[in-house]
Amino acid sequence: MQPQILRADDSDEYPTEERCHILEISNSSSDAELSIARARVEPGVTTALHRVSDTIERYIILSGSGRVEIEGLEPGNVGPYDVVIIPQGARQRISNTAEVDLIFLAICTPRFKQDFYEHLE
């Protein structure tokens, strides 16, 4: 791996069928151990129930507030600087409970691949 600086561009954000918006910050086969995405969930929206196999996810809440549901854990409220750890294969979703966007980083190890995603609704 070579040293580098990666720069994200807000205009690259895209909507997903999961009902959130994603900006890929780092997701490359040249750094297969980790991916980082910024997720944005609009006010009043709950993401689709889903699971991600072969990847552990960590959500780092940056702004807004929400309620997270993860298989094996009681639903819980989250806010800025909370870290949510989601084991591989766990059913999950998050709701935005605020009147502003819920924004968090999704850090995946190993890196997220679309083939690992399973829509459960």
C-alpha positions as CSV (number, residue, x, y, z in Angstrom):
1,M,0.0,0.0,0.0
2,Q,1.2,3.5,-0.9
3,P,0.7,6.6,1.2
4,Q,-2.0,8.7,-0.2
5,I,-4.7,11.3,0.6
6,L,-8.3,10.4,-0.4
7,R,-10.7,13.2,-1.0
8,A,-14.5,12.7,-1.0
9,D,-16.8,15.0,-3.0
10,D,-20.3,15.6,-1.6
11,S,-21.7,15.5,-5.2
12,D,-20.8,11.8,-5.3
13,E,-23.5,11.0,-2.7
14,Y,-26.1,8.6,-4.0
15,P,-29.5,7.4,-2.7
16,T,-29.9,3.7,-1.9
17,E,-32.8,1.2,-1.9
18,E,-32.1,1.0,1.8
19,R,-33.6,4.6,2.2
20,C,-30.5,6.4,3.0
21,H,-27.8,8.4,1.1
22,I,-24.3,7.1,0.8
23,L,-21.0,8.9,0.1
24,E,-18.2,6.4,-0.4
25,I,-15.1,7.9,1.3
26,S,-12.8,4.9,0.9
27,N,-13.8,1.5,-0.6
28,S,-11.1,0.0,-2.8
29,S,-9.6,-3.4,-3.5
30,S,-6.2,-1.8,-2.9
31,D,-7.3,-1.3,0.8
32,A,-9.4,-4.5,1.2
33,E,-9.2,-4.5,5.0
34,L,-11.5,-1.5,5.5
35,S,-14.1,0.7,3.9
36,I,-15.5,4.0,5.1
37,A,-18.8,5.6,4.0
38,R,-20.8,8.6,5.2
39,A,-24.4,7.7,5.6
40,R,-27.2,10.3,5.7
41,V,-30.8,9.4,6.8
42,E,-33.4,12.0,6.4
43,P,-35.8,13.1,9.2
44,G,-38.5,10.6,10.0
45,V,-37.0,7.8,7.8
46,T,-36.2,4.3,8.9
47,T,-33.7,2.4,6.8
48,A,-34.7,-0.9,5.3
49,L,-34.2,-4.0,7.5
50,H,-31.1,-5.7,6.1
51,R,-27.9,-7.6,7.0
52,V,-24.4,-7.6,5.8
53,S,-22.5,-10.9,5.7
54,D,-18.8,-11.3,6.0
55,T,-18.3,-7.7,7.3
56,I,-18.4,-6.1,10.7
57,E,-19.8,-2.7,10.7
58,R,-19.3,0.2,13.0
59,Y,-21.5,3.3,12.9
60,I,-20.0,6.5,14.3
61,I,-22.8,9.0,14.8
62,L,-21.6,12.5,13.8
63,S,-24.8,14.5,14.0
64,G,-28.5,14.1,14.6
65,S,-30.1,11.4,16.7
66,G,-31.7,8.1,16.0
67,R,-32.8,4.7,17.2
68,V,-30.9,1.6,16.2
69,E,-32.2,-1.9,16.0
70,I,-29.6,-4.7,15.9
71,E,-30.3,-8.4,16.2
72,G,-29.2,-9.6,19.6
73,L,-29.4,-6.1,21.2
74,E,-32.3,-4.2,22.7
75,P,-33.2,-1.2,20.5
76,G,-31.4,1.9,21.6
77,N,-31.2,5.7,21.1
78,V,-28.0,7.1,19.6
79,G,-26.5,10.5,19.2
80,P,-23.2,12.3,18.4
81,Y,-20.1,10.3,19.0
82,D,-21.9,7.1,19.9
83,V,-20.3,4.0,18.3
84,V,-22.6,1.2,17.2
85,I,-21.0,-2.2,16.6
86,I,-22.9,-4.5,14.2
87,P,-21.6,-8.1,14.0
88,Q,-21.5,-9.7,10.5
89,G,-24.9,-11.1,9.5
90,A,-26.9,-9.3,12.2
91,R,-30.3,-8.0,11.1
92,Q,-30.3,-4.2,11.5
93,R,-31.9,-0.8,10.7
94,I,-31.7,2.7,12.0
95,S,-34.4,5.4,12.4
96,N,-33.8,9.1,12.3
97,T,-35.7,10.5,15.3
98,A,-34.7,14.1,14.8
99,E,-35.8,17.0,12.7
100,V,-32.4,17.2,11.0
101,D,-30.5,14.7,9.0
102,L,-28.9,11.8,10.9
103,I,-25.3,11.5,9.7
104,F,-22.8,8.8,10.6
105,L,-19.7,7.1,9.3
106,A,-20.1,3.4,8.4
107,I,-16.7,1.7,8.9
108,C,-16.6,-1.9,7.6
109,T,-14.0,-4.6,8.1
110,P,-13.2,-6.1,5.8
111,R,-14.4,-3.6,3.2
112,F,-18.1,-3.5,2.2
113,K,-19.0,-5.2,-1.0
114,Q,-22.5,-5.0,-2.4
115,D,-22.6,-8.9,-2.7
116,F,-22.5,-9.0,1.1
117,Y,-25.7,-6.9,1.4
118,E,-29.1,-8.7,1.9
119,H,-32.3,-6.7,1.8
120,L,-34.8,-8.3,4.3
121,E,-38.1,-6.4,3.6
